[in-house]
């Protein structure tokens, strides 16, 4: 079977720079292209990446609208973690991950409901 992406509302690409580094650039671009060609409403794209290599910029410029908002937490420093980033490790089972991630997002985004 095939995955129907025609009603997709949001494309989230996390660790985009790492996907490129480990050789998944072509596959990631293929999935994004498919999502956008099947969906007339153009889903919202959210990209999270520690760095912005050329490949990430090229792929996103093809699919993101002109009203892109970039949040740069480290400025020109390319090899350091932003001091405002807080790292957390939470042990949970694979089955519990969606619920744990949802709870974390709610707590740290200020949404409690």
N, C-alpha and C positions, 0 to 999 in steps of 0.2 A: 503494500500500500504506500500511499504518499501522504505527507503531512500537508493539510490545508492551511495555508497562511493568509487566506483572503480576508479574514476578520481580525487579524493581528492588530493590536492597538499600540503596542510598545515593543521596541527592540532594545534590549539592555546588553551592552558589551562590556564585560568586566575583565580587567587585566589584558587589555588589547595588545599592549606592547609585548607581554609575555607570550601571547598566542603567536605573534609574528616570530619571536625568537625561537620557539620550539617547532616552527614549520607549519603552522596552521593558517597562514595568511590566505592562501587560495581557498580553503574550505570555508573560512569565516566570510570572505567576500562573496562566495557563491551563495551562502545562506542569506546574507543581507540582501543581495541582489534579488533573490527569489522572493523574499518577504516584500520587497518594494514593488516588484513587477506584478505580483498577485493581488496587491492591495491598492485599490483606487484612492483610498483616503490617506495614504502615506503615513505609516505609523510613526510615533514619536521615537527618536533614537536617543538613548542615554549611554554615554561612553565613559567608563572609568578606567584610568590608566595612570600609572606612576610617571610615565614619560610620554612624550608625543613624538615618536619617530615619524619619518616621512611617510611610511606605509599607512600609519594610523590617520594622518592628515589627509592623504589621498583618498582613502576609502570613505572617510566620513564626509569629505567635501562632495563626493558623488551623490550621497543620499540625504544628508542633512540640509535643512532649509537655510536660507540666508540669515535668519534671526538666531544664530547659534550663540549660546552663552558659554563661555569658557571660564572655569574657576581654577585658578592656578594658585596652589597653596605653598609653592616653594620658590616662585620667581625664576631667576636665572640659574639657580643652583640645581644642577642636573643629577647629582649623585647623593642627595641626602633626603631624609624623610623630613617633612615639615614638622616643626616643633609643636604645632597645634594638633597633630595626629596622635590619637591615643590608640594603642594596639591592645586588643583583648583576645584571649584564647578561652573558648567555652567548650568544654567537653560535652558531647551529646551523640546520640546514635544517629545513623544516617536517616532513619525514619523521622526523627525529631527535628532535623535541620530546618525544614520549612517553617515550622512553628517557632523555633528559637530565633531564626532570622527575622521573622515577622515581628516578634516581640521586641527584638533589639531595635529594629527600625522605628517602631512605635515609641519606644522609650526615648531614643536619642533624637527623634525628629520633633518631639513635643506633642505627638498625636497619641492620645490615650484611648481612643475608642475604636 
